[in-house]
Amino acid sequence: MSIQNRSTLELETSWTPATEGRAMAYALRLKNNSGETLREFRLCVSGPGRVDPTTAVEGGAVGTRLSNFTELLPPDGFALEPGESWTITVHGLSWSFKHWTDGARSAYLAFPDGRTLAVSAAPTKLTGGNAPLKRGVEAYPVPAAAPAPMSIIPWPNDVSVSGRRAVPVGFTLVAEGAEPEQAAQAFTTLTNALFAVEGIIRPVSEGGIPVHLQLKDGLVPEAYEIVFSPVSVSISAATRTGLFYGLVTLGQIWRGARHFPDTYSFPSDGHIFDAPSMGWRGLHLDVARQFYGEAEIRKLLAILAWNKLNRFHWHLSDDEAWRVEIDAYPALTEIGAWRGEGLAIPPLLGTGPEKSGGYYTKAAIRGIVADARTFGIEIVPEIDVPGHCFAMQQAIPSLRDPQEKGSYYSVQGFPDNCINPAREETYAVLEAIFAELIDLFPFKTIHVGADEVPIGAWSGSPEALAKLRDMHGDAMSEAHARRLNVITNTHGADAIDGSGAAVLQAIFLARVQKFLASQGCVTGGWEEAAHGNVIDKEKVYLCGWRDVQVSAALAGEGYSMVVCPGQAYYLDMANSPDWDEPGASWAGWSAPEMTYAFDPVAGWSDAQKTNLRGVQACIWSEAMTDRAVFDRLVFPRLSAVAETGWTKKERKSWDRFKASAGLMPVLYGYPLS
């Protein structure tokens, strides 16, 4: 096979929604623009969209399928001649497409001898739709007259300034003591990372205005005070992080006035007193579905700091990949970090037949953690267990009962993807992994996932069934025994139902959380970690992802809650319901103004609010193969969540926020309106 040019093979896909009298149709048309005849091939595509395994297909058949990876097979004896096309139409999907990023994002042909050929995959078109597809950050022009005299996000809680002076050339930082010096260095590092060419830091000889940094008792840890005078600025805080945040505010004021002097000013007198409304202001990033290199992570942390976000929830494992180096189990990265044709994990979510992926070495992680702490950011690693473990199982097969008969699929279409809570080896492996993570992440908070364990998990595992039998009379939990009686009365000794899976998950989480607590760690989990009510609430926090009502109920039960509802704070959800917008839709959609206006504690009682830890935006990466899509989905909604976590509700203003949003940095572009 001599075809080399990627453009010689093209895949066009289209989506036709179901209507009355017409079934949904996902059509894939392979065009052979080469001079070669193609025979005995498999067309391999990956999503995010998932083909239903029982779907009706016209023009061919479905071969191997794993989650969003699907092999489509032409009829026996089929030959695709030069200049001809082959169309296969799928009538069943795991969910209906809503946006152009839902369809095939990558494609290739695979042949019996192991060869592959790349196929150029165009974005999926909506039948009858012709709007230009949207990528990149939405432009938010800075208006000629802004609702506020200064550009600051998140907006401070007490601003009293007056006058207007010429915008300083830059700042000369005058630090008095070790912590002020550290804050000055952190701010210098931050501005070099985000705005190196602007020269925010300048010596007095170049016209830099003195900025005095000093410690002051009586302020809460992240609070700061800025005092303006015609010839200098002073920043006071009780901590290095408070001083750093004061500098960030000052830097934002300077950038607004410098780039848009007719709209924003640099004050000559007055003060700003400021402190955050919430202690936890976070961002979650899924690096399993798509891999982000070390440089991307470092720049993202700088952006978090510019938004005064102080937690980075690093989702390091999932069904699709394992991303952290573990000395005790090198196979986790040797096998679990890579995808490709013929590998244990096939191409998924837009990756191609070549080996692709990656992981973070311990040396890289230590450097990233040190950078983050310099910026006032603590990192929480997540190893998602006991579900979402397909990649982990490929590297360590003994985490499954060898006698288990395949019996269930996860909601994302992975078979038998839960590590077995009835096996002692499961805990030995996890304790070794967690011990290495604790050494890497000094915040000593480990997130264990615990979400989306299928109802049928372990239903075909003899070891799991034996574990449930052994629990009769177990003094550890009367509630477990009562639930077990229901299971055995209904199903005898042959199966485990959803109640049994819940019991096993509760046993698992209680043991994992007890180990982490013995190491001095707080355990994080998604809201499902509350199932069974067996974990120690004093040493746990939960991320509430469904809606504020679920989070409120869990807070009422005594759980410390970080609110991150999918319909508002999942930044992979599309900005609108339109086809031409990228992103997911299972939780709905949220325009930036909607995210900004969302109240994370609407309807909460005062008692429930005592268990509010804070808010968090979440980036899931199914649609993020295209980094311009990342920018469009994440910005400015990330800043909108940041302002909710920092600024008092009565001080918020969408018009003021929108006027400044175009000045905030993004990861892959650099927008100045």
Backbone hydrogen bonds, N-H to C=O, Kabsch-Sander energy under -0.5 kcal/mol:
donor,donor_aa,acceptor,acceptor_aa,energy
8,T,5,N,-1.9
9,L,6,R,-1.2
10,E,31,K,-2.0
11,L,120,S,-3.2
12,E,10,E,-0.5
12,E,29,R,-2.6
14,S,27,A,-2.1
15,W,125,K,-2.8
16,T,25,A,-2.7
19,T,22,R,-2.1
22,R,19,T,-2.7
25,A,16,T,-2.2
26,Y,90,V,-2.8
27,A,14,S,-2.0
27,A,25,A,-0.6
28,L,88,I,-2.7
29,R,12,E,-3.3
30,L,28,L,-0.6
30,L,86,W,-3.1
31,K,10,E,-3.2
31,K,29,R,-0.6
32,N,84,E,-2.6
33,N,8,T,-3.0
33,N,31,K,-0.9
38,L,80,L,-2.4
40,E,78,F,-0.7
42,R,110,A,-2.1
43,L,72,L,-2.6
44,C,42,R,-0.7
44,C,108,Y,-3.1
45,V,43,L,-0.5
45,V,70,T,-2.5
46,S,106,S,-1.5
47,G,68,N,-0.9
49,G,102,D,-2.6
52,D,92,G,-1.7
55,T,52,D,-1.7
58,E,89,T,-2.6
61,A,73,L,-2.1
63,G,71,E,-3.6
66,L,69,F,-2.4
67,S,413,G,-1.4
69,F,66,L,-2.7
70,T,45,V,-2.6
71,E,64,T,-2.4
72,L,43,L,-3.2
72,L,70,T,-0.5
73,L,61,A,-3.5
78,F,75,P,-2.0
80,L,38,L,-2.9
81,E,79,A,-0.9
83,G,32,N,-3.2
84,E,81,E,-2.2
86,W,30,L,-2.3
88,I,28,L,-2.4
89,T,58,E,-2.5
90,V,26,Y,-2.9
90,V,88,I,-0.5
91,H,56,A,-2.3
94,S,50,R,-2.9
100,W,579,W,-2.0
100,W,581,E,-0.6
102,D,99,H,-2.3
103,G,100,W,-0.6
105,R,46,S,-2.7
106,S,46,S,-1.1
107,A,119,V,-0.6
108,Y,44,C,-1.7
109,L,117,L,-2.8
110,A,42,R,-2.2
111,F,115,R,-2.4
114,G,111,F,-2.2
117,L,109,L,-2.2
119,V,107,A,-1.8
120,S,6,R,-0.7
120,S,9,L,-2.7
121,A,119,V,-0.6
122,A,11,L,-2.2
122,A,120,S,-0.6
124,T,100,W,-0.9
125,K,13,T,-2.3
127,T,15,W,-2.6
127,T,125,K,-0.5
129,G,126,L,-2.8
134,K,580,D,-2.8
136,G,628,A,-1.5
138,E,635,F,-0.5
152,I,150,M,-0.8
158,D,273,F,-0.8
160,S,271,H,-2.6
162,S,269,D,-2.2
165,R,266,F,-2.5
169,V,207,G,-0.8
171,F,200,I,-3.2
172,T,209,I,-2.5
173,L,171,F,-0.6
174,V,211,V,-3.2
175,A,173,L,-0.7
176,E,213,L,-1.3
177,G,175,A,-0.6
181,E,177,G,-2.0
182,Q,178,A,-2.3
183,A,179,E,-2.5
184,A,180,P,-2.5
185,Q,181,E,-2.3
186,A,182,Q,-2.5
187,F,183,A,-2.4
188,T,184,A,-2.1
189,T,185,Q,-2.6
190,L,186,A,-2.5
191,T,187,F,-2.7
192,N,188,T,-2.0
193,A,189,T,-1.8
194,L,190,L,-1.9
195,F,191,T,-3.0
196,A,192,N,-0.6
198,E,195,F,-1.8
199,G,195,F,-0.6
199,G,196,A,-0.7
202,R,171,F,-2.4
202,R,200,I,-0.6
206,E,203,P,-1.5
207,G,204,V,-2.1
208,G,203,P,-2.2
209,I,170,G,-2.5
211,V,172,T,-2.7
212,H,233,V,-2.8
213,L,174,V,-2.7
214,Q,235,I,-2.1
216,K,237,A,-2.3
219,L,216,K,-0.6
223,A,220,V,-1.7
224,Y,274,D,-2.3
225,E,236,S,-2.3
226,I,272,I,-2.6
227,V,234,S,-2.6
228,F,270,G,-2.9
229,S,232,S,-2.1
233,V,210,P,-2.1
234,S,227,V,-2.2
235,I,212,H,-3.4
236,S,225,E,-2.6
237,A,214,Q,-1.4
242,G,221,P,-0.6
243,L,239,T,-2.0
244,F,240,R,-2.4
245,Y,241,T,-2.6
246,G,242,G,-2.0
247,L,243,L,-2.0
248,V,244,F,-2.1
249,T,245,Y,-2.3
250,L,246,G,-2.3
251,G,247,L,-2.9
252,Q,248,V,-2.2
253,I,249,T,-2.3
254,W,250,L,-2.3
255,R,251,G,-2.3
256,G,252,Q,-2.3
257,A,253,I,-2.2
258,R,254,W,-2.5
259,H,255,R,-2.5
260,F,256,G,-2.0
263,T,260,F,-1.5
264,Y,260,F,-2.9
265,S,149,P,-2.8
266,F,165,R,-0.6
268,S,162,S,-1.2
269,D,162,S,-1.9
270,G,228,F,-0.8
271,H,160,S,-2.8
272,I,226,I,-2.3
273,F,158,D,-2.3
274,D,224,Y,-2.3
277,S,646,W,-1.1
278,M,645,G,-1.7
280,W,613,R,-1.4
281,R,279,G,-0.6
282,G,615,V,-2.4
283,L,311,R,-1.7
284,H,617,A,-2.7
285,L,313,H,-2.5
286,D,619,I,-2.2
287,V,285,L,-0.7
287,V,315,H,-1.9
297,I,293,G,-2.2
298,R,294,E,-2.4
299,K,295,A,-2.2
300,L,296,E,-2.4
301,L,297,I,-2.3
302,A,298,R,-1.8
303,I,299,K,-2.1
304,L,300,L,-2.3
305,A,301,L,-2.4
306,W,302,A,-2.0
307,N,303,I,-1.2
307,N,304,L,-0.7
308,K,305,A,-1.7
309,L,304,L,-2.7
310,N,281,R,-1.9
311,R,281,R,-1.5
312,F,378,E,-2.3
313,H,283,L,-2.8
313,H,311,R,-0.5
314,W,312,F,-0.8
314,W,380,V,-2.6
315,H,285,L,-2.3
315,H,313,H,-0.8
316,L,314,W,-1.3
316,L,382,E,-1.7
317,S,382,E,-0.5
318,D,321,A,-2.0
321,A,318,D,-0.7
322,W,336,G,-1.8
323,R,316,L,-2.3
325,E,360,Y,-2.1
329,Y,326,I,-0.8
332,L,329,Y,-1.9
333,T,330,P,-1.0
334,E,330,P,-2.4
335,I,331,A,-2.6
336,G,331,A,-1.2
337,A,333,T,-0.7
338,W,335,I,-1.1
339,R,356,S,-2.5
340,G,345,I,-1.8
341,E,353,P,-1.7
343,L,340,G,-1.9
351,T,348,L,-1.4
356,S,339,R,-2.3
358,G,337,A,-2.0
360,Y,323,R,-2.9
361,T,359,Y,-0.6
365,I,361,T,-2.3
366,R,362,K,-2.5
367,G,363,A,-1.8
368,I,364,A,-2.4
369,V,365,I,-3.1
370,A,366,R,-2.1
371,D,367,G,-2.3
372,A,368,I,-2.7
373,R,369,V,-2.4
374,T,370,A,-1.8
375,F,371,D,-1.3
375,F,372,A,-0.6
376,G,373,R,-1.5
377,I,372,A,-2.9
378,E,310,N,-2.3
380,V,312,F,-2.6
382,E,314,W,-2.7
383,I,447,H,-2.1
384,D,382,E,-0.5
385,V,383,I,-0.7
385,V,448,V,-2.2
389,C,417,N,-2.3
391,A,318,D,-0.5
393,Q,389,C,-2.5
394,Q,390,F,-1.7
395,A,391,A,-1.4
396,I,392,M,-2.4
399,L,396,I,-1.8
400,R,397,P,-1.8
404,E,401,D,-2.1
405,K,460,G,-1.8
410,S,414,F,-2.6
413,G,410,S,-1.9
416,D,408,Y,-2.5
417,N,414,F,-0.5
419,I,386,P,-2.1
419,I,417,N,-0.5
420,N,399,L,-2.6
423,R,420,N,-1.2
426,T,423,R,-0.6
427,Y,423,R,-0.8
428,A,424,E,-1.9
429,V,425,E,-2.7
430,L,426,T,-2.3
431,E,427,Y,-2.6
432,A,428,A,-1.6
433,I,429,V,-2.3
434,F,430,L,-3.3
435,A,431,E,-2.0
436,E,432,A,-1.5
437,L,433,I,-2.1
438,I,434,F,-2.8
439,D,435,A,-1.3
440,L,436,E,-1.1
441,F,437,L,-2.3
444,K,441,F,-1.7
446,I,522,V,-2.3
447,H,381,P,-2.7
448,V,524,G,-2.9
450,A,385,V,-1.3
450,A,448,V,-1.1
457,A,454,P,-1.8
459,S,456,G,-2.0
461,S,458,W,-1.8
465,L,461,S,-2.1
466,A,462,P,-2.4
467,K,463,E,-2.0
468,L,464,A,-1.9
469,R,465,L,-2.1
470,D,466,A,-2.4
471,M,467,K,-0.7
471,M,468,L,-0.7
472,H,469,R,-1.7
474,D,471,M,-2.5
477,S,474,D,-0.9
481,A,477,S,-1.7
482,R,478,E,-2.6
483,R,479,A,-2.2
484,L,480,H,-2.6
485,N,481,A,-2.1
486,V,482,R,-1.3
487,I,483,R,-1.6
488,T,484,L,-2.8
489,N,485,N,-2.5
490,T,486,V,-1.7
491,H,487,I,-2.8
492,G,488,T,-1.9
494,D,491,H,-1.6
501,A,497,D,-2.1
502,A,498,G,-2.1
503,V,499,S,-2.1
504,L,500,G,-2.5
505,Q,501,A,-2.5
506,A,502,A,-2.2
507,I,503,V,-2.4
508,F,504,L,-2.4
509,L,505,Q,-2.9
510,A,506,A,-2.5
511,R,507,I,-1.9
512,V,508,F,-2.5
513,Q,509,L,-3.0
514,K,510,A,-1.9
515,F,511,R,-2.0
516,L,512,V,-2.4
517,A,513,Q,-2.5
518,S,514,K,-1.9
519,Q,515,F,-0.9
519,Q,516,L,-0.9
520,G,517,A,-2.0
521,C,516,L,-2.4
522,V,444,K,-2.2
523,T,539,K,-2.6
524,G,446,I,-2.6
525,G,541,Y,-1.4
526,W,449,G,-2.9
527,E,543,C,-1.5
529,A,526,W,-2.6
530,A,527,E,-1.8
531,H,528,E,-2.1
533,N,530,A,-2.4
537,K,535,I,-0.8
539,K,536,D,-1.9
540,V,537,K,-1.0
541,Y,523,T,-1.9
542,L,560,S,-2.7
543,C,525,G,-2.3
544,G,542,L,-0.6
544,G,562,V,-2.4
545,W,543,C,-0.8
551,S,547,D,-1.8
552,A,548,V,-2.6
553,A,549,Q,-2.4
554,L,550,V,-2.3
555,A,551,S,-2.5
556,G,552,A,-2.3
557,E,553,A,-1.0
558,G,555,A,-1.4
559,Y,554,L,-2.2
560,S,540,V,-0.6
561,M,611,N,-3.1
562,V,542,L,-2.8
563,V,561,M,-0.5
563,V,614,G,-2.7
564,C,544,G,-2.4
564,C,562,V,-0.5
566,G,545,W,-3.2
568,A,565,P,-1.4
569,Y,565,P,-3.3
570,Y,565,P,-0.6
570,Y,566,G,-0.9
571,L,569,Y,-0.9
571,L,618,C,-2.7
572,D,618,C,-0.5
573,M,570,Y,-1.7
574,A,584,A,-2.5
581,E,578,D,-1.3
584,A,572,D,-2.9
588,G,585,S,-2.0
590,S,574,A,-2.2
594,M,591,A,-0.7
595,T,591,A,-2.3
596,Y,592,P,-2.6
597,A,593,E,-2.1
598,F,594,M,-1.2
602,A,599,D,-1.4
604,W,601,V,-2.0
609,K,605,S,-2.2
610,T,606,D,-0.9
610,T,607,A,-0.6
611,N,608,Q,-1.9
612,L,609,K,-1.6
613,R,561,M,-3.4
613,R,611,N,-0.7
614,G,561,M,-1.3
615,V,280,W,-2.0
616,Q,563,V,-1.8
617,A,282,G,-2.3
618,C,569,Y,-2.8
619,I,284,H,-2.5
620,W,618,C,-0.6
624,M,621,S,-1.5
626,D,623,A,-0.6
627,R,625,T,-0.7
629,V,626,D,-1.1
630,F,626,D,-1.3
631,D,627,R,-2.1
632,R,628,A,-1.7
633,L,629,V,-2.4
634,V,630,F,-2.7
635,F,631,D,-2.1
638,L,634,V,-2.8
640,A,636,P,-1.8
641,V,637,R,-2.1
642,A,638,L,-2.2
643,E,639,S,-2.3
644,T,640,A,-1.6
645,G,641,V,-2.1
646,W,642,A,-1.2
647,T,643,E,-2.8
651,R,648,K,-2.0
652,K,648,K,-0.5
652,K,649,K,-1.3
657,F,653,S,-2.7
658,K,654,W,-3.3
659,A,655,D,-1.7
660,S,656,R,-0.9
660,S,657,F,-0.9
661,A,657,F,-1.4
662,G,658,K,-0.6
663,L,660,S,-2.1
664,M,661,A,-1.5
666,V,669,G,-0.6
